[in-house]
């Protein structure tokens, strides 16, 4: 099973690491409040993604197509974007429930979940086992990637000084997101 789960883990790590609502919030929260005060947001976001994935394993091809098209659009948008607006001021960091709730309104989360459910259904004996597998893998991947984005929020604001530097980073991230779509369409072994 370890050989068959490796593509799922790679897909989860890449797709949860690319910019989106949760990563943007984690980056901004890390830049403004630091890592420790951002933990509730990141934990809630990871738990919300795991819950979302538990809810979607029965949908298949139509959502896989829609998710792929959305991710291509998002990859192009990311690749063409400039520096983030980190001047947004928040009075306090978002809560666990705020992080969890954002995932249910996150089109990238839905696209990841639907694509993973359709692509990796063969790894499980039924919908419940698939939901648990996807929830665990994506929840852990999101916890890791959001932690990294939070730390990156403090570092990127110091390191990247020009719009050109931000654009180069965004092109790389957009290409990584586009490349992650290929995994969704690989037949499960």
JOPE-V857266 format. One record per residue. N is the residue number from 1. RES is the residue in one letter. PHI is phi in degrees with one decimal (none if undefined). OMEGA is omega in whole degrees, 0 to 359 (999 if undefined). BURIAL is + if it has 16 or more other ideal C-beta (glycine too) atoms within 10 Angstrom, else -. Layout:
n->(N N)
res->(RES RES)
phi->(PHI PHI)
omega->(OMEGA OMEGA)
burial->(BURIAL BURIAL)
//
This chain:
n->(1 2 3 4 5 6 7 8 9 10 11 12 13 14 15 16 17 18 19 20 21 22 23 24 25 26 27 28 29 30 31 32 33 34 35 36 37 38 39 40 41 42 43 44 45 46 47 48 49 50 51 52 53 54 55 56 57 58 59 60 61 62 63 64 65 66 67 68 69 70 71 72 73 74 75 76 77 78 79 80 81 82 83 84 85 86 87 88 89 90 91 92 93 94 95 96 97 98 99 100 101 102 103 104 105 106 107 108 109 110 111 112 113 114 115 116 117 118 119 120 121 122 123 124 125 126 127 128 129 130 131 132 133 134 135 136 137 138 139 140 141 142 143 144 145 146 147 148 149 150 151 152 153 154 155 156 157 158 159 160 161 162 163 164 165 166 167 168 169 170 171 172 173 174 175 176 177 178 179 180 181 182 183 184 185 186 187 188 189)
res->(X X X X X X X X X X X X X X X X X X X X X X X X X X X X X X X X X X X X X X X X X X X X X X X X X X X X X X X X X X X X X X X X X X X X X X X X X X X X X X X X X X X X X X X X X X X X X X X X X X X X X X X X X X X X X X X X X X X X X X X X X X X X X X X X X X X X X X X X X X X X X X X X X X X X X X X X X X X X X X X X X X X X X X X X X X X X X X X X X X X X X X X X X X X X X)
phi->(none -62.0 -68.7 -82.1 -88.3 -57.9 -60.3 -64.5 -62.8 -62.7 -60.1 -63.8 -64.2 -67.6 -71.1 -81.8 -91.2 -77.5 -59.0 -167.7 -61.1 -66.5 -68.9 -64.6 -62.4 -65.5 -64.4 -64.6 -65.4 -62.2 -66.6 -92.1 -117.3 88.0 -66.3 -59.0 -74.3 -93.5 -56.1 -58.4 -61.0 -66.2 -64.2 -64.3 -65.4 -64.5 -66.7 -64.0 -65.7 -60.9 -65.4 -60.7 -65.5 -69.0 -91.0 -115.4 -68.3 -86.8 -87.6 -129.0 -58.0 -59.6 -73.7 -64.8 -65.5 -61.5 -63.7 -63.6 -62.8 -63.4 -65.5 -64.5 -59.5 -64.4 -61.6 -64.8 -63.0 -63.1 -61.3 -98.4 -85.1 -101.1 -67.3 -73.0 -93.9 -90.2 -84.2 -66.4 -104.0 -116.4 -70.5 -150.7 -67.1 -66.3 -90.2 -56.1 -68.5 -65.4 -65.7 -67.1 -65.9 -63.8 -65.7 -72.1 -108.8 -96.6 -61.4 -65.6 -61.6 -64.3 -63.3 -62.4 -63.3 -68.9 -64.7 -66.6 -62.4 -73.0 -81.0 -114.8 -59.9 -68.8 -77.7 -126.7 -84.7 -171.4 -61.1 -66.5 -65.1 -63.1 -60.3 -65.7 -63.4 -64.2 -60.5 -66.9 -64.8 -72.2 -61.9 -67.5 -62.8 -65.9 -59.7 -66.3 -67.3 -67.0 -62.2 -63.7 -65.1 -63.1 -63.4 -61.4 -57.5 -74.3 -82.0 -62.5 -62.0 -89.1 -89.0 -88.0 -101.8 -114.3 -63.0 -62.6 -63.8 -65.0 -63.7 -61.4 -60.7 -66.2 -62.4 -61.6 -64.5 -63.3 -65.4 -63.3 -64.3 -61.6 -64.9 -66.1 -65.5 -57.4 -62.3 -63.4 -100.2 -71.9 -67.3 -72.7 -82.8)
omega->(183 178 182 180 181 177 177 180 178 178 181 180 180 185 177 181 180 183 177 182 185 180 178 178 180 179 180 179 177 180 185 187 183 186 187 181 179 182 179 177 183 179 178 179 178 179 178 178 178 178 177 181 177 184 190 189 183 180 188 195 183 180 176 178 180 179 179 179 178 182 175 178 180 179 178 180 179 182 182 185 179 182 179 176 181 179 179 181 177 180 179 181 177 182 174 182 174 177 180 182 182 181 181 177 187 181 177 177 177 180 178 182 181 178 179 180 180 186 188 180 182 179 185 180 180 183 181 179 177 179 179 179 181 179 180 183 182 177 178 179 179 178 179 185 179 175 179 179 178 177 179 179 179 183 183 179 179 188 185 186 186 176 179 178 178 179 178 177 181 176 179 180 177 178 177 178 178 179 180 180 180 179 181 187 176 177 177 181 999)
burial->(- - - - - - + + - - + + + + + + + + + + - + + + + + + + + + + + + - - - - + + + + + + + + + + + + + + + + + - + + - + - - - + + - + + + - + + - - + + - - + + - + - + + - - - - - - - - + + - + - - + + - + + - - + - + + + + + + + + + + + + + + - + + - - - - - + + - + + + - + + + + + + + + + + + + + + + + + + - + + - - + - - - - - + + - + + - - + + - + + + - + + - + + - - - - -)
//
